[in-house]
């Protein structure tokens, strides 16, 4: 906003979308095509959700020419940002919008999953509600299928409704080649190389539930996607079973020999 205060009205309105996209904190947004913004069908219903709707639309589409004071202009600017966000949620599920967001996803513009086992899997922004002012944007990891908060406070304050609840799922339906392989890898707490009993018991229960689910999928002739990883886990579990025999020796004061 400050960048435009010293400019003329013409300069102020000539590059609004370029300014918005390039502003710090707006890196999650893609640029909406002008023809999409000028098609009133795509804006259906937004006039009841945005204050100063027509002025805000004029500002976003670079035809704003109202002579107003600074307070009024700031209110219109706020409404323009809100309008752009609401239209953005609709645009990114179109063919053009998905393609633009895919490019940002491939470049890692939305960040990488902080979970170590996900090996820097790129994230996607998403909302937990399609209603504005309900919850801030979250980041979805397609590998562990969990949600994370953005690292930057600028991003954490973005309304989740500007991305919606369906965008990330639609993107992977349209571009299935970018669905990452699922992983069963998980951290296991250990003390001197031995699994902690409580955590190990919970892990075994979770593993049993997972195996039961995979058996049901196999019976339904649905690929689990874990076939190759299962072979690797079987060999690792054989080693773990040998080590788990160690605590009994500890009770008698014996110390396992180092290999």
C-alpha positions, 0 to 999 in steps of 0.5 A: 500500500505504501508503495502507491501512496506517493504515486498518481491515481493512474499509477496506483491503479495500473499495476494493482494485481502485480503489486498484490502478487509481489507483496511480501506475504502473498507468495501463496497466491497466483495471478488471476487472469483478467478475463476471469475477473471480468466475467461476472458469472465467476463473481456470482454472490460475492457482492454480498460478501465484500464491502464496496464491492464495485469499487474493489472490483474496479481496483482489482481490474485496474479501472478504479478512478474514484477521487476519495480520501485516504481513509476511504481508499484504505477501506476499498483497498482492504475490500479489494484484497478480500475480493481477490482472495475469494475469487482466487479460491474459485480460480485455482480449481479451474484448468488455468488456475490448477496449472499455475498452482502446480508450477508453484508446487513444483518449485516448492513455493508453499514450503516443504513438509517439516516431518523428517520422514517425508524427505522435504515433500512440497506442501500445498495451501488449503483451508479448513472451511470455505467460509471466510474469516473462519480459520487461517490457511494450513499447509497439506502434505500429500505424503503423510496426509497431515496439516501444518501451520505456515512458518511465516506469520505473514502467511499464517494470517491468510484466510483459509477460505482464499484456497478452499477445502477442495483445491488440494484434492482436485489438483491431485485428481487432475495431476495424479502423476504428482501424488507422492508415494505413501510411506509407513516409516515412523520414528520409534523411541529407543533407549540404548537401542531398545524400543521403549515398551509403551511406545512399542506397544502403541506402535504394534497396535497401530501396525496391526490396524494398518495390516488389517486395513491392507488385508481388506484392501487386498481382498477388494483387489485395491493396490495399497501402494506399500508393496515395495516398502513392506519388503524393506520393513520385513527385513528391518523387523527381523533385526528389531526382533533380535534386539528386543530379546536383550532386556531379559538379559539386562535383568540378569546383569548381562551386557549385550556384546557389540557387533 
